[in-house]
Amino acid sequence: MLEVGAGIGTFSALLLEAGASPLVLVEPEAACAAELRRTFASDARVEIVQELLPESPTLRARPATFSYALCQNVLEHIEDDAAALASVVATLAPGGEVAVLVPAHPHLYGRVDARFGHHRRYTRAGLRKLIEDAGCEVTSLRSFNALGVPGWWIAGRSGLLDINAGSLRAYEAALRLWRPIEDRLRPPVGLSLVARACRPAAGPPGQ
């Protein structure tokens, strides 16, 4: 399995618990890569590389290798997101799956996005096209985190609310109550989009 933009390894640990072995973690930030090395130093299943997309030598050296790739909160930070996603998809074996999470709704773009280094936010149609152009078939595409939309809009448009440790703690407490409701209702809007897609299986010889 492959995780691009592994951060400090929060989801990496979950992938390992789910049976990922081996697991390749690609992380561009030096501080995060150092934390990954500290966290997983004794785990022989984990390989950590500090590289950028789409230039990553590790990805280019492993075409059609992985059965699963996770690309979470990554593409919005990369100017050429099409080339970045294509470099991830190229590492998937035929039938392999990629999961992508990106920020939703371009009209929500504001000062918080700029502060976090986001180049853009995505529409459903735009994300679907990006994935299909990279060579995958979208199997599911849903909105995620409707609860965060009002706060992000206010924070992005005014100084009335900021994203800090205190506001995040309050949000996380509310999210624990809201998450079961959202899972049941599946609202059509959300702060993020989550897509799953599959690289088509190879056709018969000669095709």
Secondary structure, DSSP 8 states (H G I E B T S, - for coil): -EEES-TTSHHHHHHHHTT--SEEEE---HHHHHHHHHHTTT-TTEEEE---TTT-HHHHT-TT-EEEEEEES-GGG-S-HHHHHHHHHTTEEEEEEEEEEEEB-GGG--HHHHHTT----B-HHHHHHHHHHTT-EEEEEEEE-TTHHHHHHHHHH-SS---SHHHHHHHHHHHHHHHHHHHHH--S--SEEEEEEE-----STT-
